[in-house]
Amino acid sequence: MFETLSDRLSGVFDKLRGRGSLSEADVSEAMREVRVALLEADVALPVAREFIGKVKERAIGQDVLRSVTPGQQVIKIVHDALVDMLGGAEADHALDLNVAPPAAILMVGLQGSGKTTSTAKIALRLQKKEKKKVLMASLDTRRPAAQEQLKVLGEQAEVKTLPIIAGQQPVDIAKRAMEAARLGGYDVVMLDTAGRLSIDEQLMAEVADVHRIANPAETLLVVDSLTGQDAVQTAEKFKARVPVSGVVMTRIDGDGRGGAALSMRAVTGAPIKLIGIGEKLDALDEFDPRRMAGRILG
Ligand code: GDP
C-alpha cells in the first residue's frame, strides 16, 4: 500500500505550518510529492506537469500557511484542480444523440477493454431509462465468438441484435444495421467494432471506414482503467484515426487509482461519459469528476 496523495500533502504542508507566508521553495517541495503521487496513480507525465503548474499558481496565490490546517487547504486546491481537469463539476456528461434517428453509437477500443459488455450496458440503459428503441450489431468478424457474444448479451438485456450473416464484412454489416434500424423505426444503433490486441493498421482503416458509413452521433472509446499508461497510448492512437466524442472507462470497480481518467481527458480532448463498475449489465454509471478526484486523492 502506498501513502495516499492526501496523506502526503497533509504531511508536507503541516510541517510548514507557522512559518508565515508560503515560499516558492515550500510549494515546489510539496509539488514534488504531488508529482510522485500522480505518477503512482498512473497519470501521464506531461499531464502531471501541466496539473502541477496549475496547482502551484493557485497555492502561491493563497496564504495557505496562515491557515490552521494548511495541508487541508492544499488538498482542497488539488481536489478542485483535479475536478477541473476531469471536466468540471458542472460538466454535462450525457450522451449526445440529438440527431435524426437512427442515431449511431460507434464503440471502439482494444480487445478485452470491456467494449462488448459496455455496448450491451449502454443499450440496456438507453432502452430502460430513456425508453429508446435500440438495435445492437457486432462488426467483429475476426473473433468467431464475438458476434455470438453480443447476441447472448442482447438476449440477457432484452435488447435486439442484428441477425448474423456469416462471412459479411464489417462495413457491410454497418450498412445493413443502419438500414434495418431505419426500416424498423429504431432510435439508436450500437455498432460494436472489432477488438484488437494492439493497434493494427488494417483494423484502424476498418474503423475509419465504418465511421464514414455510419456517421455516428457518438464515437465512444472504451478503455480499461486498470491498464494505466497503456490506456493513454491507446487513446492517442484511436484519436488520430477517428473523432472520439467520449470515453467509457471500465473496471472502475477494480483497485486502480483512476489516474488514467485524468490523462484521458487531456489526451483525447473528449469527456469521460460513462464508467463501468462491474461485470453485470446494470453496472454502468455516469462519470462524476468529483468522485473521481476523491479517488485519485485517496
Ligand atoms: P471486449 O473484448 O473489449 O469486448 O471485452 P468484453 O466486453 O468481452 O469484456 C472482457 C471482460 O471484462 C468480461 O469478462 C467482462 O465481464 C469484464 N468487464 C467489462 N467491463 C467491466 C467492468 O466495468 N468491471 C469489471 N469488473 N469487469 C468488466
Boltz pocket constraint, residues with backbone or C-beta under 6 A from the ligand:
constraints:
  - pocket:
      binder: B
      contacts: [[A, 109], [A, 110], [A, 111], [A, 112], [A, 113], [A, 114], [A, 115], [A, 116], [A, 117], [A, 118], [A, 195], [A, 249], [A, 250], [A, 251], [A, 252], [A, 253], [A, 254], [A, 275], [A, 276], [A, 277], [A, 278], [A, 279], [A, 283]]
      max_distance: 6.0
